[in-house]
Amino acid sequence: MAKTQVNLRLEEATAEMARQAAETRHLPVNEYVERLIRADNEKLRDTFLAGAQEVLDTYGDLIDEIEATA
């Protein structure tokens, strides 16, 4: 997968925390940040999909009826 360069401006203390966390995990800082972003988005995606499933479970029959009459 192609990589795109993104420049971030962080407070020095935050940047140092990122460096230390990446080092502890034996990762480059780039990969550490990428993993954080992916984890955050996957959590949001899972929450959205669970909500969508709940709507379908609750209102699926009504949606089918509306589609049938359209």
Predicted model as a PDB file, atoms N, CA, C, CB and O in Angstrom, pLDDT in the B-factor column:
MODEL        1                                                                  
ATOM      1  N   MET A   1       0.848  -1.170   0.000  1.00 79.00           N  
ATOM      2  CA  MET A   1       0.000   0.000   0.000  1.00 79.00           C  
ATOM      3  C   MET A   1       0.900   1.241   0.000  1.00 79.00           C  
ATOM      4  CB  MET A   1      -0.968  -0.006   1.227  1.00 79.00           C  
ATOM      5  O   MET A   1       1.894   1.299   0.723  1.00 79.00           O  
ATOM      6  N   ALA A   2       0.542   2.212  -0.805  1.00 90.00           N  
ATOM      7  CA  ALA A   2       1.322   3.450  -0.897  1.00 90.00           C  
ATOM      8  C   ALA A   2       1.202   4.243   0.402  1.00 90.00           C  
ATOM      9  CB  ALA A   2       0.852   4.308  -2.098  1.00 90.00           C  
ATOM     10  O   ALA A   2       0.172   4.209   1.076  1.00 90.00           O  
ATOM     11  N   LYS A   3       2.249   4.937   0.728  1.00 90.00           N  
ATOM     12  CA  LYS A   3       2.268   5.746   1.940  1.00 90.00           C  
ATOM     13  C   LYS A   3       2.205   7.215   1.550  1.00 90.00           C  
ATOM     14  CB  LYS A   3       3.535   5.451   2.794  1.00 90.00           C  
ATOM     15  O   LYS A   3       2.778   7.614   0.536  1.00 90.00           O  
ATOM     16  N   THR A   4       1.520   8.009   2.338  1.00 93.00           N  
ATOM     17  CA  THR A   4       1.428   9.445   2.157  1.00 93.00           C  
ATOM     18  C   THR A   4       2.051  10.117   3.362  1.00 93.00           C  
ATOM     19  CB  THR A   4      -0.040   9.898   1.960  1.00 93.00           C  
ATOM     20  O   THR A   4       1.816   9.714   4.502  1.00 93.00           O  
ATOM     21  N   GLN A   5       2.833  11.127   3.110  1.00 93.00           N  
ATOM     22  CA  GLN A   5       3.477  11.836   4.213  1.00 93.00           C  
ATOM     23  C   GLN A   5       2.517  12.849   4.806  1.00 93.00           C  
ATOM     24  CB  GLN A   5       4.769  12.530   3.741  1.00 93.00           C  
ATOM     25  O   GLN A   5       1.868  13.607   4.084  1.00 93.00           O  
ATOM     26  N   VAL A   6       2.433  12.854   6.143  1.00 91.00           N  
ATOM     27  CA  VAL A   6       1.616  13.801   6.884  1.00 91.00           C  
ATOM     28  C   VAL A   6       2.498  14.398   7.965  1.00 91.00           C  
ATOM     29  CB  VAL A   6       0.336  13.120   7.492  1.00 91.00           C  
ATOM     30  O   VAL A   6       3.163  13.670   8.702  1.00 91.00           O  
ATOM     31  N   ASN A   7       2.506  15.701   8.060  1.00 94.00           N  
ATOM     32  CA  ASN A   7       3.293  16.358   9.099  1.00 94.00           C  
ATOM     33  C   ASN A   7       2.380  16.728  10.260  1.00 94.00           C  
ATOM     34  CB  ASN A   7       4.012  17.617   8.543  1.00 94.00           C  
ATOM     35  O   ASN A   7       1.296  17.275  10.058  1.00 94.00           O  
ATOM     36  N   LEU A   8       2.820  16.430  11.463  1.00 92.00           N  
ATOM     37  CA  LEU A   8       2.050  16.729  12.657  1.00 92.00           C  
ATOM     38  C   LEU A   8       2.816  17.707  13.532  1.00 92.00           C  
ATOM     39  CB  LEU A   8       1.727  15.445  13.434  1.00 92.00           C  
ATOM     40  O   LEU A   8       4.044  17.653  13.610  1.00 92.00           O  
ATOM     41  N   ARG A   9       2.105  18.577  14.173  1.00 96.00           N  
ATOM     42  CA  ARG A   9       2.705  19.459  15.169  1.00 96.00           C  
ATOM     43  C   ARG A   9       2.138  19.043  16.524  1.00 96.00           C  
ATOM     44  CB  ARG A   9       2.414  20.987  14.858  1.00 96.00           C  
ATOM     45  O   ARG A   9       0.935  19.133  16.766  1.00 96.00           O  
ATOM     46  N   LEU A  10       3.024  18.591  17.392  1.00 96.00           N  
ATOM     47  CA  LEU A  10       2.622  18.130  18.718  1.00 96.00           C  
ATOM     48  C   LEU A  10       3.383  18.909  19.768  1.00 96.00           C  
ATOM     49  CB  LEU A  10       2.866  16.613  18.882  1.00 96.00           C  
ATOM     50  O   LEU A  10       4.492  19.386  19.529  1.00 96.00           O  
ATOM     51  N   GLU A  11       2.777  19.031  20.928  1.00 97.00           N  
ATOM     52  CA  GLU A  11       3.532  19.590  22.049  1.00 97.00           C  
ATOM     53  C   GLU A  11       4.703  18.660  22.316  1.00 97.00           C  
ATOM     54  CB  GLU A  11       2.634  19.763  23.332  1.00 97.00           C  
ATOM     55  O   GLU A  11       4.594  17.451  22.110  1.00 97.00           O  
ATOM     56  N   GLU A  12       5.803  19.203  22.764  1.00 98.00           N  
ATOM     57  CA  GLU A  12       7.009  18.386  22.963  1.00 98.00           C  
ATOM     58  C   GLU A  12       6.748  17.206  23.891  1.00 98.00           C  
ATOM     59  CB  GLU A  12       8.140  19.242  23.528  1.00 98.00           C  
ATOM     60  O   GLU A  12       7.234  16.102  23.646  1.00 98.00           O  
ATOM     61  N   ALA A  13       5.989  17.432  24.947  1.00 98.00           N  
ATOM     62  CA  ALA A  13       5.708  16.344  25.891  1.00 98.00           C  
ATOM     63  C   ALA A  13       4.920  15.224  25.206  1.00 98.00           C  
ATOM     64  CB  ALA A  13       4.923  16.878  27.114  1.00 98.00           C  
ATOM     65  O   ALA A  13       5.177  14.045  25.450  1.00 98.00           O  
ATOM     66  N   THR A  14       3.973  15.586  24.361  1.00 97.00           N  
ATOM     67  CA  THR A  14       3.179  14.587  23.643  1.00 97.00           C  
ATOM     68  C   THR A  14       4.050  13.831  22.644  1.00 97.00           C  
ATOM     69  CB  THR A  14       1.991  15.254  22.919  1.00 97.00           C  
ATOM     70  O   THR A  14       3.947  12.610  22.525  1.00 97.00           O  
ATOM     71  N   ALA A  15       4.898  14.551  21.936  1.00 97.00           N  
ATOM     72  CA  ALA A  15       5.804  13.911  20.980  1.00 97.00           C  
ATOM     73  C   ALA A  15       6.730  12.931  21.693  1.00 97.00           C  
ATOM     74  CB  ALA A  15       6.630  14.970  20.223  1.00 97.00           C  
ATOM     75  O   ALA A  15       6.998  11.842  21.185  1.00 97.00           O  
ATOM     76  N   GLU A  16       7.210  13.312  22.853  1.00 97.00           N  
ATOM     77  CA  GLU A  16       8.099  12.427  23.616  1.00 97.00           C  
ATOM     78  C   GLU A  16       7.337  11.187  24.088  1.00 97.00           C  
ATOM     79  CB  GLU A  16       8.707  13.178  24.829  1.00 97.00           C  
ATOM     80  O   GLU A  16       7.882  10.084  24.077  1.00 97.00           O  
ATOM     81  N   MET A  17       6.091  11.362  24.498  1.00 97.00           N  
ATOM     82  CA  MET A  17       5.285  10.202  24.892  1.00 97.00           C  
ATOM     83  C   MET A  17       5.123   9.252  23.712  1.00 97.00           C  
ATOM     84  CB  MET A  17       3.901  10.648  25.417  1.00 97.00           C  
ATOM     85  O   MET A  17       5.211   8.036  23.881  1.00 97.00           O  
ATOM     86  N   ALA A  18       4.884   9.798  22.512  1.00 97.00           N  
ATOM     87  CA  ALA A  18       4.737   8.960  21.317  1.00 97.00           C  
ATOM     88  C   ALA A  18       6.034   8.216  21.030  1.00 97.00           C  
ATOM     89  CB  ALA A  18       4.330   9.815  20.097  1.00 97.00           C  
ATOM     90  O   ALA A  18       6.010   7.024  20.724  1.00 97.00           O  
ATOM     91  N   ARG A  19       7.164   8.910  21.126  1.00 97.00           N  
ATOM     92  CA  ARG A  19       8.456   8.264  20.883  1.00 97.00           C  
ATOM     93  C   ARG A  19       8.687   7.119  21.872  1.00 97.00           C  
ATOM     94  CB  ARG A  19       9.599   9.295  20.986  1.00 97.00           C  
ATOM     95  O   ARG A  19       9.086   6.020  21.485  1.00 97.00           O  
ATOM     96  N   GLN A  20       8.433   7.389  23.142  1.00 98.00           N  
ATOM     97  CA  GLN A  20       8.652   6.372  24.169  1.00 98.00           C  
ATOM     98  C   GLN A  20       7.706   5.190  24.002  1.00 98.00           C  
ATOM     99  CB  GLN A  20       8.480   6.978  25.554  1.00 98.00           C  
ATOM    100  O   GLN A  20       8.116   4.038  24.144  1.00 98.00           O  
ATOM    101  N   ALA A  21       6.440   5.474  23.699  1.00 98.00           N  
ATOM    102  CA  ALA A  21       5.472   4.393  23.518  1.00 98.00           C  
ATOM    103  C   ALA A  21       5.862   3.529  22.319  1.00 98.00           C  
ATOM    104  CB  ALA A  21       4.048   4.962  23.332  1.00 98.00           C  
ATOM    105  O   ALA A  21       5.773   2.303  22.376  1.00 98.00           O  
ATOM    106  N   ALA A  22       6.288   4.168  21.246  1.00 98.00           N  
ATOM    107  CA  ALA A  22       6.714   3.421  20.058  1.00 98.00           C  
ATOM    108  C   ALA A  22       7.952   2.580  20.367  1.00 98.00           C  
ATOM    109  CB  ALA A  22       7.003   4.384  18.886  1.00 98.00           C  
ATOM    110  O   ALA A  22       8.037   1.416  19.975  1.00 98.00           O  
ATOM    111  N   GLU A  23       8.888   3.170  21.060  1.00 98.00           N  
ATOM    112  CA  GLU A  23      10.121   2.445  21.400  1.00 98.00           C  
ATOM    113  C   GLU A  23       9.813   1.234  22.284  1.00 98.00           C  
ATOM    114  CB  GLU A  23      11.120   3.384  22.116  1.00 98.00           C  
ATOM    115  O   GLU A  23      10.378   0.158  22.085  1.00 98.00           O  
ATOM    116  N   THR A  24       8.927   1.409  23.248  1.00 98.00           N  
ATOM    117  CA  THR A  24       8.540   0.316  24.133  1.00 98.00           C  
ATOM    118  C   THR A  24       7.955  -0.849  23.340  1.00 98.00           C  
ATOM    119  CB  THR A  24       7.530   0.806  25.175  1.00 98.00           C  
ATOM    120  O   THR A  24       8.142  -2.014  23.690  1.00 98.00           O  
ATOM    121  N   ARG A  25       7.252  -0.517  22.279  1.00 98.00           N  
ATOM    122  CA  ARG A  25       6.606  -1.545  21.446  1.00 98.00           C  
ATOM    123  C   ARG A  25       7.496  -1.994  20.286  1.00 98.00           C  
ATOM    124  CB  ARG A  25       5.282  -1.017  20.898  1.00 98.00           C  
ATOM    125  O   ARG A  25       7.085  -2.798  19.448  1.00 98.00           O  
ATOM    126  N   HIS A  26       8.711  -1.467  20.253  1.00 98.00           N  
ATOM    127  CA  HIS A  26       9.669  -1.789  19.182  1.00 98.00           C  
ATOM    128  C   HIS A  26       9.105  -1.458  17.805  1.00 98.00           C  
ATOM    129  CB  HIS A  26      10.053  -3.271  19.239  1.00 98.00           C  
ATOM    130  O   HIS A  26       9.226  -2.237  16.860  1.00 98.00           O  
ATOM    131  N   LEU A  27       8.482  -0.278  17.717  1.00 98.00           N  
ATOM    132  CA  LEU A  27       7.885   0.193  16.471  1.00 98.00           C  
ATOM    133  C   LEU A  27       8.454   1.560  16.107  1.00 98.00           C  
ATOM    134  CB  LEU A  27       6.346   0.262  16.591  1.00 98.00           C  
ATOM    135  O   LEU A  27       8.853   2.319  16.990  1.00 98.00           O  
ATOM    136  N   PRO A  28       8.495   1.878  14.822  1.00 97.00           N  
ATOM    137  CA  PRO A  28       8.763   3.253  14.440  1.00 97.00           C  
ATOM    138  C   PRO A  28       7.567   4.125  14.868  1.00 97.00           C  
ATOM    139  CB  PRO A  28       9.026   3.364  12.898  1.00 97.00           C  
ATOM    140  O   PRO A  28       6.440   3.637  14.947  1.00 97.00           O  
ATOM    141  N   VAL A  29       7.811   5.377  15.134  1.00 96.00           N  
ATOM    142  CA  VAL A  29       6.731   6.277  15.563  1.00 96.00           C  
ATOM    143  C   VAL A  29       5.620   6.300  14.516  1.00 96.00           C  
ATOM    144  CB  VAL A  29       7.273   7.713  15.803  1.00 96.00           C  
ATOM    145  O   VAL A  29       4.440   6.317  14.868  1.00 96.00           O  
ATOM    146  N   ASN A  30       5.983   6.301  13.241  1.00 95.00           N  
ATOM    147  CA  ASN A  30       4.964   6.316  12.179  1.00 95.00           C  
ATOM    148  C   ASN A  30       3.998   5.145  12.327  1.00 95.00           C  
ATOM    149  CB  ASN A  30       5.631   6.272  10.792  1.00 95.00           C  
ATOM    150  O   ASN A  30       2.782   5.326  12.264  1.00 95.00           O  
ATOM    151  N   GLU A  31       4.534   3.956  12.522  1.00 96.00           N  
ATOM    152  CA  GLU A  31       3.680   2.775  12.637  1.00 96.00           C  
ATOM    153  C   GLU A  31       2.832   2.827  13.903  1.00 96.00           C  
ATOM    154  CB  GLU A  31       4.528   1.502  12.626  1.00 96.00           C  
ATOM    155  O   GLU A  31       1.669   2.424  13.892  1.00 96.00           O  
ATOM    156  N   TYR A  32       3.410   3.320  14.986  1.00 97.00           N  
ATOM    157  CA  TYR A  32       2.660   3.459  16.238  1.00 97.00           C  
ATOM    158  C   TYR A  32       1.460   4.381  16.038  1.00 97.00           C  
ATOM    159  CB  TYR A  32       3.571   4.002  17.363  1.00 97.00           C  
ATOM    160  O   TYR A  32       0.345   4.043  16.436  1.00 97.00           O  
ATOM    161  N   VAL A  33       1.681   5.533  15.429  1.00 96.00           N  
ATOM    162  CA  VAL A  33       0.593   6.482  15.190  1.00 96.00           C  
ATOM    163  C   VAL A  33      -0.445   5.881  14.236  1.00 96.00           C  
ATOM    164  CB  VAL A  33       1.148   7.806  14.616  1.00 96.00           C  
ATOM    165  O   VAL A  33      -1.648   6.042  14.438  1.00 96.00           O  
ATOM    166  N   GLU A  34       0.024   5.194  13.206  1.00 96.00           N  
ATOM    167  CA  GLU A  34      -0.895   4.558  12.266  1.00 96.00           C  
ATOM    168  C   GLU A  34      -1.787   3.536  12.982  1.00 96.00           C  
ATOM    169  CB  GLU A  34      -0.109   3.877  11.130  1.00 96.00           C  
ATOM    170  O   GLU A  34      -2.989   3.474  12.724  1.00 96.00           O  
ATOM    171  N   ARG A  35      -1.209   2.748  13.865  1.00 97.00           N  
ATOM    172  CA  ARG A  35      -1.992   1.761  14.623  1.00 97.00           C  
ATOM    173  C   ARG A  35      -3.026   2.437  15.515  1.00 97.00           C  
ATOM    174  CB  ARG A  35      -1.067   0.885  15.474  1.00 97.00           C  
ATOM    175  O   ARG A  35      -4.155   1.959  15.631  1.00 97.00           O  
ATOM    176  N   LEU A  36      -2.644   3.549  16.148  1.00 96.00           N  
ATOM    177  CA  LEU A  36      -3.603   4.273  16.987  1.00 96.00           C  
ATOM    178  C   LEU A  36      -4.787   4.772  16.168  1.00 96.00           C  
ATOM    179  CB  LEU A  36      -2.919   5.450  17.685  1.00 96.00           C  
ATOM    180  O   LEU A  36      -5.936   4.653  16.593  1.00 96.00           O  
ATOM    181  N   ILE A  37      -4.506   5.327  15.002  1.00 95.00           N  
ATOM    182  CA  ILE A  37      -5.566   5.849  14.146  1.00 95.00           C  
ATOM    183  C   ILE A  37      -6.468   4.720  13.672  1.00 95.00           C  
ATOM    184  CB  ILE A  37      -4.974   6.598  12.944  1.00 95.00           C  
ATOM    185  O   ILE A  37      -7.691   4.853  13.691  1.00 95.00           O  
ATOM    186  N   ARG A  38      -5.876   3.617  13.249  1.00 95.00           N  
ATOM    187  CA  ARG A  38      -6.675   2.472  12.791  1.00 95.00           C  
ATOM    188  C   ARG A  38      -7.553   1.924  13.921  1.00 95.00           C  
ATOM    189  CB  ARG A  38      -5.754   1.357  12.250  1.00 95.00           C  
ATOM    190  O   ARG A  38      -8.728   1.628  13.706  1.00 95.00           O  
ATOM    191  N   ALA A  39      -6.989   1.791  15.109  1.00 94.00           N  
ATOM    192  CA  ALA A  39      -7.756   1.269  16.251  1.00 94.00           C  
ATOM    193  C   ALA A  39      -8.930   2.187  16.577  1.00 94.00           C  
ATOM    194  CB  ALA A  39      -6.845   1.110  17.491  1.00 94.00           C  
ATOM    195  O   ALA A  39     -10.031   1.718  16.864  1.00 94.00           O  
ATOM    196  N   ASP A  40      -8.692   3.493  16.533  1.00 93.00           N  
ATOM    197  CA  ASP A  40      -9.748   4.460  16.821  1.00 93.00           C  
ATOM    198  C   ASP A  40     -10.862   4.353  15.789  1.00 93.00           C  
ATOM    199  CB  ASP A  40      -9.181   5.890  16.849  1.00 93.00           C  
ATOM    200  O   ASP A  40     -12.042   4.350  16.141  1.00 93.00           O  
ATOM    201  N   ASN A  41     -10.489   4.264  14.515  1.00 93.00           N  
ATOM    202  CA  ASN A  41     -11.492   4.174  13.452  1.00 93.00           C  
ATOM    203  C   ASN A  41     -12.220   2.847  13.453  1.00 93.00           C  
ATOM    204  CB  ASN A  41     -10.848   4.389  12.111  1.00 93.00           C  
ATOM    205  O   ASN A  41     -13.417   2.808  13.169  1.00 93.00           O  
ATOM    206  N   GLU A  42     -11.538   1.763  13.764  1.00 93.00           N  
ATOM    207  CA  GLU A  42     -12.196   0.461  13.831  1.00 93.00           C  
ATOM    208  C   GLU A  42     -13.227   0.436  14.953  1.00 93.00           C  
ATOM    209  CB  GLU A  42     -11.163  -0.656  14.034  1.00 93.00           C  
ATOM    210  O   GLU A  42     -14.303  -0.143  14.801  1.00 93.00           O  
ATOM    211  N   LYS A  43     -12.900   1.057  16.068  1.00 89.00           N  
ATOM    212  CA  LYS A  43     -13.845   1.130  17.187  1.00 89.00           C  
ATOM    213  C   LYS A  43     -15.092   1.907  16.764  1.00 89.00           C  
ATOM    214  CB  LYS A  43     -13.185   1.797  18.425  1.00 89.00           C  
ATOM    215  O   LYS A  43     -16.214   1.486  17.042  1.00 89.00           O  
ATOM    216  N   LEU A  44     -14.890   3.036  16.095  1.00 89.00           N  
ATOM    217  CA  LEU A  44     -16.012   3.841  15.621  1.00 89.00           C  
ATOM    218  C   LEU A  44     -16.846   3.062  14.607  1.00 89.00           C  
ATOM    219  CB  LEU A  44     -15.508   5.152  15.000  1.00 89.00           C  
ATOM    220  O   LEU A  44     -18.075   3.096  14.655  1.00 89.00           O  
ATOM    221  N   ARG A  45     -16.175   2.358  13.686  1.00 88.00           N  
ATOM    222  CA  ARG A  45     -16.870   1.553  12.674  1.00 88.00           C  
ATOM    223  C   ARG A  45     -17.705   0.464  13.339  1.00 88.00           C  
ATOM    224  CB  ARG A  45     -15.858   0.923  11.691  1.00 88.00           C  
ATOM    225  O   ARG A  45     -18.857   0.249  12.963  1.00 88.00           O  
ATOM    226  N   ASP A  46     -17.131  -0.221  14.321  1.00 88.00           N  
ATOM    227  CA  ASP A  46     -17.856  -1.279  15.025  1.00 88.00           C  
ATOM    228  C   ASP A  46     -19.093  -0.719  15.731  1.00 88.00           C  
ATOM    229  CB  ASP A  46     -16.934  -1.973  16.042  1.00 88.00           C  
ATOM    230  O   ASP A  46     -20.152  -1.346  15.723  1.00 88.00           O  
ATOM    231  N   THR A  47     -18.957   0.456  16.337  1.00 91.00           N  
ATOM    232  CA  THR A  47     -20.080   1.096  17.019  1.00 91.00           C  
ATOM    233  C   THR A  47     -21.176   1.447  16.024  1.00 91.00           C  
ATOM    234  CB  THR A  47     -19.615   2.357  17.766  1.00 91.00           C  
ATOM    235  O   THR A  47     -22.356   1.218  16.287  1.00 91.00           O  
ATOM    236  N   PHE A  48     -20.784   2.007  14.872  1.00 92.00           N  
ATOM    237  CA  PHE A  48     -21.754   2.354  13.836  1.00 92.00           C  
ATOM    238  C   PHE A  48     -22.481   1.114  13.335  1.00 92.00           C  
ATOM    239  CB  PHE A  48     -21.063   3.066  12.671  1.00 92.00           C  
ATOM    240  O   PHE A  48     -23.707   1.111  13.227  1.00 92.00           O  
ATOM    241  N   LEU A  49     -21.727   0.059  13.028  1.00 93.00           N  
ATOM    242  CA  LEU A  49     -22.344  -1.159  12.503  1.00 93.00           C  
ATOM    243  C   LEU A  49     -23.292  -1.797  13.514  1.00 93.00           C  
ATOM    244  CB  LEU A  49     -21.269  -2.159  12.101  1.00 93.00           C  
ATOM    245  O   LEU A  49     -24.337  -2.326  13.134  1.00 93.00           O  
ATOM    246  N   ALA A  50     -22.942  -1.753  14.783  1.00 93.00           N  
ATOM    247  CA  ALA A  50     -23.833  -2.295  15.819  1.00 93.00           C  
ATOM    248  C   ALA A  50     -25.128  -1.490  15.875  1.00 93.00           C  
ATOM    249  CB  ALA A  50     -23.135  -2.286  17.203  1.00 93.00           C  
ATOM    250  O   ALA A  50     -26.210  -2.058  16.027  1.00 93.00           O  
ATOM    251  N   GLY A  51     -25.017  -0.173  15.754  1.00 94.00           N  
ATOM    252  CA  GLY A  51     -26.206   0.667  15.741  1.00 94.00           C  
ATOM    253  C   GLY A  51     -27.075   0.411  14.520  1.00 94.00           C  
ATOM    254  O   GLY A  51     -28.300   0.345  14.622  1.00 94.00           O  
ATOM    255  N   ALA A  52     -26.436   0.267  13.366  1.00 93.00           N  
ATOM    256  CA  ALA A  52     -27.182  -0.024  12.140  1.00 93.00           C  
ATOM    257  C   ALA A  52     -27.894  -1.360  12.253  1.00 93.00           C  
ATOM    258  CB  ALA A  52     -26.247  -0.025  10.924  1.00 93.00           C  
ATOM    259  O   ALA A  52     -29.041  -1.491  11.826  1.00 93.00           O  
ATOM    260  N   GLN A  53     -27.224  -2.354  12.824  1.00 94.00           N  
ATOM    261  CA  GLN A  53     -27.852  -3.669  12.998  1.00 94.00           C  
ATOM    262  C   GLN A  53     -29.042  -3.582  13.937  1.00 94.00           C  
ATOM    263  CB  GLN A  53     -26.838  -4.687  13.534  1.00 94.00           C  
ATOM    264  O   GLN A  53     -30.061  -4.240  13.722  1.00 94.00           O  
ATOM    265  N   GLU A  54     -28.913  -2.767  14.980  1.00 93.00           N  
ATOM    266  CA  GLU A  54     -30.025  -2.593  15.925  1.00 93.00           C  
ATOM    267  C   GLU A  54     -31.237  -1.978  15.226  1.00 93.00           C  
ATOM    268  CB  GLU A  54     -29.592  -1.705  17.115  1.00 93.00           C  
ATOM    269  O   GLU A  54     -32.372  -2.387  15.472  1.00 93.00           O  
ATOM    270  N   VAL A  55     -30.997  -1.002  14.358  1.00 93.00           N  
ATOM    271  CA  VAL A  55     -32.092  -0.387  13.600  1.00 93.00           C  
ATOM    272  C   VAL A  55     -32.751  -1.432  12.707  1.00 93.00           C  
ATOM    273  CB  VAL A  55     -31.577   0.807  12.750  1.00 93.00           C  
ATOM    274  O   VAL A  55     -33.978  -1.517  12.641  1.00 93.00           O  
ATOM    275  N   LEU A  56     -31.932  -2.225  12.020  1.00 92.00           N  
ATOM    276  CA  LEU A  56     -32.507  -3.263  11.148  1.00 92.00           C  
ATOM    277  C   LEU A  56     -33.282  -4.302  11.941  1.00 92.00           C  
ATOM    278  CB  LEU A  56     -31.408  -3.950  10.345  1.00 92.00           C  
ATOM    279  O   LEU A  56     -34.348  -4.747  11.517  1.00 92.00           O  
ATOM    280  N   ASP A  57     -32.744  -4.687  13.091  1.00 92.00           N  
ATOM    281  CA  ASP A  57     -33.433  -5.677  13.923  1.00 92.00           C  
ATOM    282  C   ASP A  57     -34.763  -5.128  14.429  1.00 92.00           C  
ATOM    283  CB  ASP A  57     -32.546  -6.095  15.109  1.00 92.00           C  
ATOM    284  O   ASP A  57     -35.754  -5.855  14.498  1.00 92.00           O  
ATOM    285  N   THR A  58     -34.782  -3.841  14.784  1.00 93.00           N  
ATOM    286  CA  THR A  58     -35.980  -3.233  15.368  1.00 93.00           C  
ATOM    287  C   THR A  58     -37.003  -2.863  14.301  1.00 93.00           C  
ATOM    288  CB  THR A  58     -35.604  -1.995  16.172  1.00 93.00           C  
ATOM    289  O   THR A  58     -38.200  -3.084  14.482  1.00 93.00           O  
ATOM    290  N   TYR A  59     -36.535  -2.299  13.192  1.00 93.00           N  
ATOM    291  CA  TYR A  59     -37.447  -1.745  12.192  1.00 93.00           C  
ATOM    292  C   TYR A  59     -37.386  -2.447  10.838  1.00 93.00           C  
ATOM    293  CB  TYR A  59     -37.151  -0.296  12.002  1.00 93.00           C  
ATOM    294  O   TYR A  59     -37.954  -1.958   9.862  1.00 93.00           O  
ATOM    295  N   GLY A  60     -36.710  -3.576  10.771  1.00 90.00           N  
ATOM    296  CA  GLY A  60     -36.545  -4.275   9.498  1.00 90.00           C  
ATOM    297  C   GLY A  60     -37.859  -4.604   8.818  1.00 90.00           C  
ATOM    298  O   GLY A  60     -37.997  -4.419   7.609  1.00 90.00           O  
ATOM    299  N   ASP A  61     -38.828  -5.091   9.585  1.00 90.00           N  
ATOM    300  CA  ASP A  61     -40.135  -5.437   9.001  1.00 90.00           C  
ATOM    301  C   ASP A  61     -40.823  -4.198   8.447  1.00 90.00           C  
ATOM    302  CB  ASP A  61     -41.038  -6.116  10.049  1.00 90.00           C  
ATOM    303  O   ASP A  61     -41.412  -4.254   7.367  1.00 90.00           O  
ATOM    304  N   LEU A  62     -40.762  -3.088   9.161  1.00 90.00           N  
ATOM    305  CA  LEU A  62     -41.359  -1.846   8.702  1.00 90.00           C  
ATOM    306  C   LEU A  62     -40.679  -1.365   7.423  1.00 90.00           C  
ATOM    307  CB  LEU A  62     -41.268  -0.773   9.792  1.00 90.00           C  
ATOM    308  O   LEU A  62     -41.352  -0.920   6.493  1.00 90.00           O  
ATOM    309  N   ILE A  63     -39.358  -1.451   7.371  1.00 88.00           N  
ATOM    310  CA  ILE A  63     -38.610  -1.057   6.172  1.00 88.00           C  
ATOM    311  C   ILE A  63     -39.019  -1.930   4.986  1.00 88.00           C  
ATOM    312  CB  ILE A  63     -37.082  -1.164   6.419  1.00 88.00           C  
ATOM    313  O   ILE A  63     -39.198  -1.437   3.872  1.00 88.00           O  
ATOM    314  N   ASP A  64     -39.164  -3.235   5.241  1.00 89.00           N  
ATOM    315  CA  ASP A  64     -39.601  -4.138   4.157  1.00 89.00           C  
ATOM    316  C   ASP A  64     -41.000  -3.778   3.649  1.00 89.00           C  
ATOM    317  CB  ASP A  64     -39.589  -5.599   4.645  1.00 89.00           C  
ATOM    318  O   ASP A  64     -41.248  -3.808   2.443  1.00 89.00           O  
ATOM    319  N   GLU A  65     -41.904  -3.442   4.555  1.00 88.00           N  
ATOM    320  CA  GLU A  65     -43.269  -3.054   4.164  1.00 88.00           C  
ATOM    321  C   GLU A  65     -43.249  -1.779   3.328  1.00 88.00           C  
ATOM    322  CB  GLU A  65     -44.156  -2.853   5.413  1.00 88.00           C  
ATOM    323  O   GLU A  65     -43.946  -1.679   2.318  1.00 88.00           O  
ATOM    324  N   ILE A  66     -42.464  -0.827   3.745  1.00 91.00           N  
ATOM    325  CA  ILE A  66     -42.376   0.440   3.003  1.00 91.00           C  
ATOM    326  C   ILE A  66     -41.807   0.193   1.612  1.00 91.00           C  
ATOM    327  CB  ILE A  66     -41.499   1.468   3.767  1.00 91.00           C  
ATOM    328  O   ILE A  66     -42.305   0.745   0.630  1.00 91.00           O  
ATOM    329  N   GLU A  67     -40.770  -0.630   1.520  1.00 91.00           N  
ATOM    330  CA  GLU A  67     -40.185  -0.944   0.227  1.00 91.00           C  
ATOM    331  C   GLU A  67     -41.193  -1.680  -0.662  1.00 91.00           C  
ATOM    332  CB  GLU A  67     -38.916  -1.786   0.407  1.00 91.00           C  
ATOM    333  O   GLU A  67     -41.234  -1.455  -1.872  1.00 91.00           O  
ATOM    334  N   ALA A  68     -41.990  -2.544  -0.074  1.00 91.00           N  
ATOM    335  CA  ALA A  68     -42.959  -3.326  -0.852  1.00 91.00           C  
ATOM    336  C   ALA A  68     -44.050  -2.448  -1.445  1.00 91.00           C  
ATOM    337  CB  ALA A  68     -43.588  -4.405   0.020  1.00 91.00           C  
ATOM    338  O   ALA A  68     -44.575  -2.749  -2.516  1.00 91.00           O  
ATOM    339  N   THR A  69     -44.394  -1.367  -0.758  1.00 88.00           N  
ATOM    340  CA  THR A  69     -45.469  -0.490  -1.239  1.00 88.00           C  
ATOM    341  C   THR A  69     -44.938   0.611  -2.142  1.00 88.00           C  
ATOM    342  CB  THR A  69     -46.214   0.129  -0.061  1.00 88.00           C  
ATOM    343  O   THR A  69     -45.726   1.345  -2.739  1.00 88.00           O  
ATOM    344  N   ALA A  70     -43.642   0.743  -2.255  1.00 78.00           N  
ATOM    345  CA  ALA A  70     -43.067   1.829  -3.074  1.00 78.00           C  
ATOM    346  C   ALA A  70     -43.041   1.487  -4.542  1.00 78.00           C  
ATOM    347  CB  ALA A  70     -41.663   2.152  -2.614  1.00 78.00           C  
ATOM    348  O   ALA A  70     -42.590   2.293  -5.356  1.00 78.00           O  
TER     349      ALA A  70                                                      
ENDMDL                                                                          
END                                                                             
